[in-house]
Amino acid sequence: FVHTLANYFRQTGANVSTVRTPVPEEVFERLKPDLVVLSPGPGTPTDFDCAATIKRARARDLPIFGVCLGLQALAEAYGGELRQLHIPMHGKPSRIRVSKPGIIFSGLPKEVTVGRYHSIFADPVRLPDGFVVTAETEDGIIMAFEHRKEPIAAVQF
């Protein structure tokens, strides 16, 4: 998933480097990124100390886009909680409702079908202040959010 996502960014003309988290200060210095993408992966955000990468990226005022584990990492790093799905959604399509188009869903319909591959999700009741849910499933699982003030957005799919 990481390299597939990297290739999608390359197709837009982006110069992409893939780095394991936690990303050390020296790597930020050397690469001088314009955007940090927290990509999908196994396990939980704490398994990879994603919070350290998020802290370093935001200290440099870098925008962050999270995908799957990246959304979970952002929620957790800002004080949210993660929960386990009763039934894992591994390779399953879902219809999601777009409540606020924001920067992610601008120009898309109010309902879209997405592919899901996760068993952990950000608890909507414990979503940190400053984040607004922009899309969710019929049963209220967060599928996307954006930060109200910081350049942060993420999708669960």
N, C-alpha and C positions, 0 to 999 in steps of 0.2 A: 504494500500500500504506500509506503514512504516514497519509493522510486516512481511509482505510477503518478502520484501527486506531484513530485518534482518534475516529471516529464510534462505534465499539464501546464505547469508554470513556465517551463522552457518554451512550450509551443506559443506562448504569448510574447516571447522575446526576452524573458527574464534570464539573468545570469544566476544560476542556482547552485548552492553548495549544500550538501546534506551533512549534518553534524549531529552526533549523539548528545543528548542532554544528560547531565547538566553541561551547558556550554561555558567554558572558562572565559574569563575576561580577555585573555590574550587572543582568543579566537574572534571575539567581537572586534578587537582592535585590528586584527589582520584582515578580516573579511569586510568590515565596514558595511553591514547589511542595511538595506532600505526597509526591509520587512522581515519579521520572524514568523515562520509558520510552524506551529506545533502540530506535528503530524500524528496519524493513527499509530497504534502499537498495542502490544499485549500488556497485560497487567494493569497496574494502577499508576497514577501520576507520581505517587510517593516512591514507587519502585525505581524511578529514574530521576528523582529530585527535580522535577519540572519547575517547581516553585523557584529554585535558584536561577534558572534560565529566564523565567518571567521577570523576576526582580531585576536581573542585569539588563534585560531588554528595555524595561520601562525606565530604568535609571538613565538610559541613553535616549529616552523619548522615542523609542522605536515602536511602530505599530505592530500588533500581533494578530494573527489569524489562526484560530485553533480548529482542528478537524478531529472528531471522535475523541480520542484520548486527550487531544489538545483542548477541547471544550471542557472536559472533566478537570484538566489541570488548571485552567483559568478559574473555574468555579471554586475549586479547592484552595488555590493560592490566595484568593481574595476573601476566604473565610466561609465558603459554602461547604455543603456536605454532599457526599456521593452515596448512592444506594444501589442495591443489586436488583435487577429485574427479576420477576418471578419466573418468566420464561425468556431465556436469551434470544436475542434477535440477530442471529448469525446468518447473514446472506438472505435476509427477508425484506421484501418491499413493503413500504407503508405510505399511506396517504397522510400528508401533514397539512395543517392549516397555517397559513401565513397571516399573522395578526398585525404585523408592522413590516412593510417591505424593507425599510432601512437601506443599508448599503449592500446587503446580501441578496435580497429578493426583489430589488427594484426592477420593474418591467415584467415580472412573472405573475401568473395567476394566483388567486387567493388559496388555492389548493394545488399541491404538486405531489408526485410520487417520488420517493427517494429510496435508495438501497441502504439498509441498516446492517451493521455488523458490530454489535456491542451487547454486553450484559450488565454494564455499570452505567448509571446515569446521574446527572446533577439533580439533586432534590429541589423541586420548584418552591417548596415551602421555605427552604433554607438558602435560596439564591441570594448572594451578597447584594447589599445596597449598591446602587450605581448600575446594576445590570438590568436590562429590559429583555424579556422573552420576545422574540420576533416570530418564532414558529414552534408548533408543538403537535403531538399526535392527538388523536381523538381522546385518549385516556390521560392526557396531560403531561406526557413525557416531553421535556424540553428538547427540541430539535435544533434550535438556533437562539443565540442571544447576541446583544451588542452592549457595550458599556455606554452609559449616557454622556460621559465627558472624555474618557480616554479613547484612543484609537485602537479599540479591541473589538473583535467580532469572532464568532465561532459557530460551527455546525457540528451536530452529533453524527451525521451520516457521511 
